[in-house]
């Protein structure tokens, strides 16, 4: 569902709450382009959890395939240019 910023301003947050009962998320458009997305906290947390699970899988794969570096913190910072 797409709602304009002006419509959100006019109808308020209760309108968004009503829309989220029917739709998984609500896009807010500004000047005709989707700029923001609103979703339930539970859905956001699930997305973050999936993102973390994916990062862990990638790290485990890198470890298994030997794509890692053993170095001190000082060496690491130097390599990063910090």
N, CA, C and O atoms as a GROMACS GRO file, in nm:
protein
  328
    1UNK      N    1   0.084  -0.118   0.000
    1UNK     CA    2   0.000   0.000   0.000
    1UNK      C    3   0.089   0.124   0.000
    1UNK      O    4   0.188   0.130   0.073
    2UNK      N    5   0.055   0.222  -0.080
    2UNK     CA    6   0.130   0.346  -0.087
    2UNK      C    7   0.043   0.461  -0.039
    2UNK      O    8  -0.072   0.476  -0.080
    3UNK      N    9   0.100   0.542   0.049
    3UNK     CA   10   0.032   0.659   0.104
    3UNK      C   11   0.121   0.779   0.079
    3UNK      O   12   0.243   0.771   0.097
    4UNK      N   13   0.063   0.888   0.038
    4UNK     CA   14   0.145   1.009   0.019
    4UNK      C   15   0.175   1.071   0.154
    4UNK      O   16   0.103   1.051   0.252
    5UNK      N   17   0.284   1.148   0.158
    5UNK     CA   18   0.321   1.217   0.281
    5UNK      C   19   0.209   1.313   0.324
    5UNK      O   20   0.182   1.327   0.443
    6UNK      N   21   0.145   1.377   0.228
    6UNK     CA   22   0.035   1.469   0.261
    6UNK      C   23  -0.084   1.394   0.320
    6UNK      O   24  -0.149   1.444   0.413
    7UNK      N   25  -0.113   1.276   0.267
    7UNK     CA   26  -0.223   1.196   0.320
    7UNK      C   27  -0.192   1.152   0.463
    7UNK      O   28  -0.280   1.155   0.549
    8UNK      N   29  -0.069   1.113   0.489
    8UNK     CA   30  -0.028   1.076   0.624
    8UNK      C   31  -0.042   1.196   0.718
    8UNK      O   32  -0.090   1.182   0.830
    9UNK      N   33   0.000   1.311   0.672
    9UNK     CA   34  -0.010   1.433   0.752
    9UNK      C   35  -0.157   1.465   0.784
    9UNK      O   36  -0.190   1.504   0.896
   10UNK      N   37  -0.241   1.448   0.686
   10UNK     CA   38  -0.384   1.479   0.701
   10UNK      C   39  -0.456   1.376   0.789
   10UNK      O   40  -0.536   1.413   0.875
   11UNK      N   41  -0.430   1.248   0.767
   11UNK     CA   42  -0.505   1.142   0.835
   11UNK      C   43  -0.441   1.096   0.966
   11UNK      O   44  -0.511   1.046   1.055
   12UNK      N   45  -0.310   1.112   0.978
   12UNK     CA   46  -0.244   1.078   1.103
   12UNK      C   47  -0.204   0.931   1.114
   12UNK      O   48  -0.227   0.850   1.025
   13UNK      N   49  -0.142   0.902   1.227
   13UNK     CA   50  -0.086   0.769   1.251
   13UNK      C   51  -0.194   0.662   1.266
   13UNK      O   52  -0.169   0.545   1.238
   14UNK      N   53  -0.312   0.701   1.309
   14UNK     CA   54  -0.419   0.602   1.323
   14UNK      C   55  -0.455   0.542   1.186
   14UNK      O   56  -0.495   0.426   1.178
   15UNK      N   57  -0.440   0.621   1.080
   15UNK     CA   58  -0.466   0.570   0.946
   15UNK      C   59  -0.363   0.463   0.911
   15UNK      O   60  -0.397   0.361   0.852
   16UNK      N   61  -0.237   0.487   0.947
   16UNK     CA   62  -0.132   0.389   0.921
   16UNK      C   63  -0.161   0.261   0.999
   16UNK      O   64  -0.147   0.151   0.946
   17UNK      N   65  -0.201   0.275   1.125
   17UNK     CA   66  -0.235   0.158   1.206
   17UNK      C   67  -0.346   0.078   1.140
   17UNK      O   68  -0.341  -0.045   1.137
   18UNK      N   69  -0.445   0.148   1.088
   18UNK     CA   70  -0.556   0.082   1.019
   18UNK      C   71  -0.505   0.007   0.895
   18UNK      O   72  -0.545  -0.107   0.871
   19UNK      N   73  -0.418   0.070   0.817
   19UNK     CA   74  -0.365   0.006   0.697
   19UNK      C   75  -0.281  -0.115   0.730
   19UNK      O   76  -0.284  -0.215   0.658
   20UNK      N   77  -0.205  -0.108   0.840
   20UNK     CA   78  -0.120  -0.221   0.878
   20UNK      C   79  -0.201  -0.342   0.925
   20UNK      O   80  -0.148  -0.452   0.934
   21UNK      N   81  -0.327  -0.322   0.953
   21UNK     CA   82  -0.414  -0.436   0.984
   21UNK      C   83  -0.447  -0.513   0.857
   21UNK      O   84  -0.478  -0.632   0.864
   22UNK      N   85  -0.439  -0.447   0.742
   22UNK     CA   86  -0.475  -0.509   0.615
   22UNK      C   87  -0.354  -0.545   0.528
   22UNK      O   88  -0.359  -0.640   0.450
   23UNK      N   89  -0.244  -0.469   0.544
   23UNK     CA   90  -0.126  -0.487   0.460
   23UNK      C   91  -0.003  -0.513   0.547
   23UNK      O   92   0.003  -0.470   0.662
   24UNK      N   93   0.094  -0.584   0.490
   24UNK     CA   94   0.217  -0.615   0.565
   24UNK      C   95   0.300  -0.491   0.591
   24UNK      O   96   0.364  -0.480   0.696
   25UNK      N   97   0.299  -0.398   0.496
   25UNK     CA   98   0.375  -0.275   0.512
   25UNK      C   99   0.306  -0.163   0.437
   25UNK      O  100   0.218  -0.186   0.354
   26UNK      N  101   0.348  -0.041   0.467
   26UNK     CA  102   0.291   0.076   0.402
   26UNK      C  103   0.408   0.162   0.354
   26UNK      O  104   0.497   0.197   0.432
   27UNK      N  105   0.407   0.196   0.227
   27UNK     CA  106   0.508   0.285   0.172
   27UNK      C  107   0.458   0.428   0.181
   27UNK      O  108   0.340   0.456   0.157
   28UNK      N  109   0.548   0.519   0.214
   28UNK     CA  110   0.517   0.661   0.216
   28UNK      C  111   0.586   0.722   0.095
   28UNK      O  112   0.708   0.712   0.079
   29UNK      N  113   0.508   0.787   0.010
   29UNK     CA  114   0.566   0.850  -0.107
   29UNK      C  115   0.581   0.999  -0.085
   29UNK      O  116   0.496   1.064  -0.023
   30UNK      N  117   0.690   1.051  -0.137
   30UNK     CA  118   0.717   1.194  -0.132
   30UNK      C  119   0.743   1.238  -0.276
   30UNK      O  120   0.832   1.187  -0.344
   31UNK      N  121   0.664   1.335  -0.320
   31UNK     CA  122   0.674   1.384  -0.458
   31UNK      C  123   0.663   1.270  -0.559
   31UNK      O  124   0.734   1.268  -0.660
   32UNK      N  125   0.574   1.176  -0.532
   32UNK     CA  126   0.546   1.069  -0.626
   32UNK      C  127   0.642   0.951  -0.624
   32UNK      O  128   0.627   0.858  -0.704
   33UNK      N  129   0.739   0.953  -0.534
   33UNK     CA  130   0.834   0.841  -0.528
   33UNK      C  131   0.833   0.780  -0.388
   33UNK      O  132   0.829   0.850  -0.288
   34UNK      N  133   0.837   0.646  -0.385
   34UNK     CA  134   0.843   0.578  -0.256
   34UNK      C  135   0.971   0.619  -0.183
   34UNK      O  136   1.081   0.606  -0.238
   35UNK      N  137   0.956   0.668  -0.061
   35UNK     CA  138   1.072   0.715   0.013
   35UNK      C  139   1.090   0.642   0.146
   35UNK      O  140   1.203   0.622   0.190
   36UNK      N  141   0.982   0.602   0.210
   36UNK     CA  142   0.988   0.535   0.340
   36UNK      C  143   0.896   0.414   0.338
   36UNK      O  144   0.803   0.404   0.258
   37UNK      N  145   0.924   0.322   0.430
   37UNK     CA  146   0.837   0.207   0.447
   37UNK      C  147   0.810   0.190   0.596
   37UNK      O  148   0.899   0.204   0.679
   38UNK      N  149   0.685   0.161   0.628
   38UNK     CA  150   0.646   0.138   0.766
   38UNK      C  151   0.601  -0.007   0.777
   38UNK      O  152   0.521  -0.054   0.696
   39UNK      N  153   0.652  -0.076   0.877
   39UNK     CA  154   0.609  -0.212   0.903
   39UNK      C  155   0.598  -0.234   1.053
   39UNK      O  156   0.650  -0.157   1.133
   40UNK      N  157   0.530  -0.340   1.088
   40UNK     CA  158   0.513  -0.372   1.230
   40UNK      C  159   0.650  -0.404   1.292
   40UNK      O  160   0.738  -0.455   1.224
   41UNK      N  161   0.665  -0.374   1.418
   41UNK     CA  162   0.791  -0.399   1.488
   41UNK      C  163   0.827  -0.547   1.478
   41UNK      O  164   0.944  -0.580   1.458
   42UNK      N  165   0.729  -0.634   1.491
   42UNK     CA  166   0.756  -0.778   1.484
   42UNK      C  167   0.815  -0.815   1.349
   42UNK      O  168   0.907  -0.897   1.341
   43UNK      N  169   0.763  -0.755   1.242
   43UNK     CA  170   0.815  -0.784   1.108
   43UNK      C  171   0.957  -0.730   1.092
   43UNK      O  172   1.043  -0.795   1.033
   44UNK      N  173   0.981  -0.610   1.144
   44UNK     CA  174   1.115  -0.550   1.139
   44UNK      C  175   1.215  -0.638   1.214
   44UNK      O  176   1.324  -0.666   1.164
   45UNK      N  177   1.177  -0.681   1.334
   45UNK     CA  178   1.267  -0.766   1.413
   45UNK      C  179   1.296  -0.897   1.342
   45UNK      O  180   1.408  -0.946   1.348
   46UNK      N  181   1.197  -0.953   1.277
   46UNK     CA  182   1.217  -1.078   1.202
   46UNK      C  183   1.315  -1.055   1.086
   46UNK      O  184   1.401  -1.139   1.060
   47UNK      N  185   1.301  -0.943   1.016
   47UNK     CA  186   1.394  -0.911   0.908
   47UNK      C  187   1.537  -0.898   0.959
   47UNK      O  188   1.631  -0.947   0.897
   48UNK      N  189   1.553  -0.831   1.074
   48UNK     CA  190   1.686  -0.816   1.133
   48UNK      C  191   1.743  -0.951   1.174
   48UNK      O  192   1.862  -0.976   1.159
   49UNK      N  193   1.658  -1.037   1.227
   49UNK     CA  194   1.700  -1.172   1.266
   49UNK      C  195   1.746  -1.251   1.144
   49UNK      O  196   1.849  -1.319   1.150
   50UNK      N  197   1.672  -1.243   1.035
   50UNK     CA  198   1.711  -1.313   0.912
   50UNK      C  199   1.842  -1.258   0.858
   50UNK      O  200   1.925  -1.334   0.808
   51UNK      N  201   1.860  -1.128   0.867
   51UNK     CA  202   1.984  -1.065   0.823
   51UNK      C  203   2.103  -1.117   0.904
   51UNK      O  204   2.208  -1.148   0.848
   52UNK      N  205   2.085  -1.128   1.035
   52UNK     CA  206   2.191  -1.179   1.122
   52UNK      C  207   2.220  -1.326   1.092
   52UNK      O  208   2.336  -1.366   1.086
   53UNK      N  209   2.115  -1.406   1.074
   53UNK     CA  210   2.135  -1.547   1.042
   53UNK      C  211   2.213  -1.564   0.913
   53UNK      O  212   2.299  -1.651   0.902
   54UNK      N  213   2.183  -1.480   0.814
   54UNK     CA  214   2.254  -1.485   0.687
   54UNK      C  215   2.402  -1.447   0.705
   54UNK      O  216   2.490  -1.511   0.647
   55UNK      N  217   2.428  -1.345   0.785
   55UNK     CA  218   2.567  -1.304   0.810
   55UNK      C  219   2.644  -1.414   0.880
   55UNK      O  220   2.761  -1.436   0.850
   56UNK      N  221   2.580  -1.483   0.973
   56UNK     CA  222   2.645  -1.594   1.044
   56UNK      C  223   2.676  -1.707   0.946
   56UNK      O  224   2.786  -1.764   0.949
   57UNK      N  225   2.581  -1.741   0.859
   57UNK     CA  226   2.605  -1.846   0.758
   57UNK      C  227   2.723  -1.810   0.668
   57UNK      O  228   2.807  -1.894   0.637
   58UNK      N  229   2.728  -1.684   0.625
   58UNK     CA  230   2.839  -1.639   0.540
   58UNK      C  231   2.972  -1.648   0.613
   58UNK      O  232   3.072  -1.691   0.555
   59UNK      N  233   2.975  -1.608   0.740
   59UNK     CA  234   3.098  -1.614   0.819
   59UNK      C  235   3.141  -1.759   0.839
   59UNK      O  236   3.260  -1.789   0.830
   60UNK      N  237   3.047  -1.848   0.867
   60UNK     CA  238   3.080  -1.990   0.884
   60UNK      C  239   3.136  -2.049   0.755
   60UNK      O  240   3.229  -2.130   0.758
   61UNK      N  241   3.079  -2.008   0.642
   61UNK     CA  242   3.128  -2.056   0.513
   61UNK      C  243   3.269  -2.005   0.488
   61UNK      O  244   3.356  -2.079   0.443
   62UNK      N  245   3.293  -1.876   0.516
   62UNK     CA  246   3.427  -1.819   0.500
   62UNK      C  247   3.528  -1.893   0.587
   62UNK      O  248   3.638  -1.923   0.543
   63UNK      N  249   3.491  -1.921   0.710
   63UNK     CA  250   3.579  -1.992   0.802
   63UNK      C  251   3.611  -2.131   0.748
   63UNK      O  252   3.726  -2.173   0.746
   64UNK      N  253   3.508  -2.201   0.704
   64UNK     CA  254   3.524  -2.337   0.651
   64UNK      C  255   3.613  -2.338   0.527
   64UNK      O  256   3.692  -2.431   0.508
   65UNK      N  257   3.601  -2.233   0.444
   65UNK     CA  258   3.677  -2.228   0.319
   65UNK      C  259   3.810  -2.154   0.334
   65UNK      O  260   3.880  -2.129   0.236
   66UNK      N  261   3.846  -2.120   0.458
   66UNK     CA  262   3.977  -2.060   0.484
   66UNK      C  263   3.989  -1.913   0.446
   66UNK      O  264   4.100  -1.862   0.432
   67UNK      N  265   3.878  -1.846   0.429
   67UNK     CA  266   3.883  -1.704   0.393
   67UNK      C  267   3.877  -1.618   0.520
   67UNK      O  268   3.774  -1.559   0.552
   68UNK      N  269   3.989  -1.614   0.590
   68UNK     CA  270   3.999  -1.532   0.710
   68UNK      C  271   4.146  -1.498   0.735
   68UNK      O  272   4.236  -1.558   0.677
   69UNK      N  273   4.168  -1.400   0.823
   69UNK     CA  274   4.303  -1.355   0.855
   69UNK      C  275   4.320  -1.363   1.006
   69UNK      O  276   4.230  -1.324   1.081
   70UNK      N  277   4.435  -1.413   1.048
   70UNK     CA  278   4.469  -1.415   1.191
   70UNK      C  279   4.569  -1.301   1.213
   70UNK      O  280   4.677  -1.301   1.155
   71UNK      N  281   4.531  -1.205   1.298
   71UNK     CA  282   4.617  -1.090   1.322
   71UNK      C  283   4.580  -1.025   1.455
   71UNK      O  284   4.472  -1.047   1.510
   72UNK      N  285   4.672  -0.946   1.506
   72UNK     CA  286   4.645  -0.874   1.630
   72UNK      C  287   4.552  -0.757   1.599
   72UNK      O  288   4.530  -0.722   1.482
   73UNK      N  289   4.497  -0.698   1.703
   73UNK     CA  290   4.412  -0.582   1.684
   73UNK      C  291   4.490  -0.469   1.618
   73UNK      O  292   4.438  -0.400   1.530
   74UNK      N  293   4.614  -0.451   1.661
   74UNK     CA  294   4.699  -0.346   1.603
   74UNK      C  295   4.720  -0.370   1.454
   74UNK      O  296   4.708  -0.276   1.374
   75UNK      N  297   4.749  -0.493   1.415
   75UNK     CA  298   4.767  -0.527   1.274
   75UNK      C  299   4.638  -0.504   1.196
   75UNK      O  300   4.639  -0.454   1.083
   76UNK      N  301   4.528  -0.540   1.257
   76UNK     CA  302   4.397  -0.523   1.193
   76UNK      C  303   4.369  -0.375   1.166
   76UNK      O  304   4.330  -0.338   1.055
   77UNK      N  305   4.390  -0.291   1.267
   77UNK     CA  306   4.366  -0.147   1.250
   77UNK      C  307   4.458  -0.088   1.143
   77UNK      O  308   4.417  -0.004   1.063
   78UNK      N  309   4.583  -0.134   1.143
   78UNK     CA  310   4.678  -0.086   1.044
   78UNK      C  311   4.634  -0.125   0.904
   78UNK      O  312   4.640  -0.044   0.812
   79UNK      N  313   4.588  -0.250   0.889
   79UNK     CA  314   4.541  -0.297   0.758
   79UNK      C  315   4.420  -0.216   0.711
   79UNK      O  316   4.403  -0.192   0.592
   80UNK      N  317   4.336  -0.174   0.807
   80UNK     CA  318   4.218  -0.095   0.773
   80UNK      C  319   4.249   0.053   0.758
   80UNK      O  320   4.164   0.131   0.716
   81UNK      N  321   4.371   0.092   0.792
   81UNK     CA  322   4.409   0.233   0.781
   81UNK      C  323   4.354   0.320   0.892
   81UNK      O  324   4.333   0.440   0.875
   82UNK      N  325   4.333   0.257   1.007
   82UNK     CA  326   4.278   0.330   1.122
   82UNK      C  327   4.390   0.370   1.214
   82UNK      O  328   4.365   0.433   1.317
   0.00000   0.00000   0.00000
